[in-house]
Amino acid sequence: MKTGAAAQRYAKAIFSLGVDNGEFERIGQEIEAVVSALDTNESLRGILLNPQHDAEAKRGVVEAIAVKKGFSSTTKNFLLLLVDKGRLNLLQEMYRSYQALSDEKAGRMNATVVTASQLTEPLIKEIVSSLEKKTGKKVSLSSEVDPALLGGVVIKIGDIIYDGSIKTQLHKLKENIMKTV
């Protein structure tokens, strides 16, 4: 079984439980906290993701984290299931799938705007407003600067890219000129 497919199945299962319990947002936050802890705490990562440690030791660590952080029983039991099945190494990938499901359910989406220079706050708000009208969803916008664009804007929403950069327009103009010559 491919790990991506397994991660998606686990994410769908825990998401479904979260929706049924009315706590899908909370579960997402709790899983994110564990993923973040694994990313930043080398000793925790060494215990939970190392196959040399037995499941009982890992279960004890997960139980302690769940109690200390006040996790829901759904999240705690999910993490313990991952320990028992030896799938804790898929947690980061599961979280990404879970977050996509959660964003879809809550009517949220992430977008990235790339420009040649830093955008002003009013312009960012205008772009967010325009994207929210266009998509009908709450948009979380991140901004990147790429001086190679020369000017204009590139907006990435999921797999869709709206490219209004001068660099691309010049490239298209060059192609058109070359076709006619």
Secondary structure, 3 states (H helix, E strand, C coil): CCHHHHHHHHHHHHHHHHHHHCCHHHHHHHHHHHHHHHHHCHHHHHHHCCCCCCHHHHHHHHHHHHHHHCCCHHHHHHHHHHHHHCCHHHHHHHHHHHHHHHHHHHCEEEEEEEECCCCCHHHHHHHHHHHHHHHCCEEEEEEEECHHHCCCEEEEECCEEEECCHHHHHHHHHHHHHHHC
